[in-house]
Amino acid sequence: MRKYIDDITATLAKFQYIEEFLRMYIQKVNSRIRKTMKGKIPYKYSEKWVKKDSLGTLIDKFEKNNDNKILIKRLKSLVPERNKIAHKGLLITRDQIVNVSSVKLKKEKLKKIRISAGVALNRINDEIRKIEK
């Protein structure tokens, strides 16, 4: 059971990093726009605009300034999984605790989600590097 809780924590940590990397990307894009447009048009972006945004909202904002459709599709597919884990991941019934195979299946699903989230995180990092060039 302890390992299952550790798996949930590790999976949610991946999602936290995804959110932070999306914020970083959005902030870098807006900084680039501000520098490019300086003296031409006012551009009053504030980091506060993304500070408290949820994963889904961050993905929507990311999509406005990114054409990586494969990454965007992966990110959007992760949102429902993230929400289930965040809101119901620790809710295990007494029967599920007794049924070891049920917990094993949940752990295997968490691992797949964590791997997919890790891939998404790496792809977001690739997109950030493109902006930094």
C-alpha positions in Angstrom: 0.0 0.0 0.0 2.9 2.4 0.8 4.4 1.8 -2.6 1.0 2.7 -4.2 0.9 6.0 -2.3 4.5 6.7 -3.4 3.5 6.0 -7.0 0.7 8.5 -6.7 3.0 11.1 -5.3 5.6 10.5 -8.0 2.9 10.8 -10.7 1.5 14.0 -9.3 5.0 15.4 -9.1 5.4 14.9 -12.8 2.2 16.9 -13.4 3.5 19.7 -11.2 6.6 19.8 -13.3 4.6 19.9 -16.5 2.6 22.8 -15.1 5.8 24.7 -14.2 7.4 24.0 -17.6 4.2 25.2 -19.4 4.3 28.4 -17.3 8.0 28.8 -18.2 7.3 28.4 -21.9 4.4 30.9 -21.8 6.5 33.4 -19.9 9.4 33.0 -22.3 7.1 33.4 -25.4 5.6 36.6 -23.9 9.0 38.0 -23.0 10.1 37.4 -26.6 7.0 39.1 -27.9 7.5 42.1 -25.5 11.1 42.5 -26.6 10.2 42.2 -30.3 7.3 44.7 -30.1 9.0 47.2 -27.8 8.4 50.7 -29.1 6.0 49.4 -31.7 2.9 48.4 -29.7 2.3 48.2 -26.0 2.5 44.7 -24.7 1.5 44.4 -21.0 1.8 40.7 -20.2 2.1 39.8 -16.6 3.4 36.6 -15.1 0.4 36.7 -12.8 -1.7 35.7 -15.7 -0.5 32.1 -15.5 0.6 31.8 -11.9 -2.6 30.1 -10.6 -3.8 28.5 -13.9 -4.8 24.9 -13.9 -3.2 22.3 -16.2 -6.0 22.5 -18.7 -5.8 26.3 -18.9 -2.1 26.3 -19.2 -2.3 23.8 -22.1 -4.9 26.1 -23.8 -2.5 29.1 -23.4 0.5 27.0 -24.6 -1.5 25.9 -27.7 -2.0 29.6 -28.7 1.8 29.9 -29.2 2.9 26.5 -30.2 2.2 24.3 -33.3 3.4 20.9 -31.9 0.1 19.2 -32.4 1.4 15.8 -31.1 2.6 17.3 -27.8 -0.7 19.3 -27.4 -2.7 16.1 -28.0 -0.6 14.2 -25.5 -1.0 17.0 -22.9 -4.7 17.2 -23.4 -5.1 13.4 -23.0 -3.2 13.6 -19.7 -5.6 16.1 -18.1 -8.4 13.7 -17.2 -5.9 11.2 -15.9 -4.3 13.8 -13.8 -7.7 14.9 -12.4 -8.6 11.3 -11.5 -5.4 10.8 -9.7 -5.4 14.1 -7.9 -9.0 13.8 -6.8 -9.6 10.1 -6.3 -6.2 8.5 -6.4 -6.0 7.8 -2.7 -9.6 6.5 -2.5 -9.2 2.8 -2.3 -12.0 0.6 -1.0 -11.5 -2.1 1.6 -12.2 -4.7 -1.1 -9.5 -3.2 -3.3 -7.0 -3.3 -0.5 -7.7 -7.0 0.0 -7.6 -7.7 -3.7 -3.9 -7.3 -4.4 -4.4 -7.7 -8.2 -6.6 -4.6 -8.2 -3.9 -2.5 -6.6 -1.3 -4.0 -8.9 -3.5 -2.9 -11.9 -3.7 0.6 -10.5 0.0 0.8 -10.0 0.6 -0.4 -13.6 -1.7 2.3 -14.9 0.0 4.9 -12.8 3.4 3.9 -14.2 2.1 4.2 -17.8 0.7 7.7 -17.0 3.9 8.7 -15.3 5.9 7.6 -18.4 3.6 9.5 -20.7 3.8 12.6 -18.5 7.6 12.3 -18.5 7.7 12.2 -22.3 5.4 15.3 -22.4 7.7 17.0 -19.9 10.8 16.3 -22.2 8.9 17.6 -25.2 7.9 20.8 -23.4 11.6 21.3 -22.5 12.5 20.9 -26.2 10.0 23.6 -27.1 11.5 25.9 -24.4 14.9 25.4 -25.9 13.6 26.4 -29.3 12.6 29.8 -27.9 15.9 30.3 -26.1 17.9 30.1 -29.4 
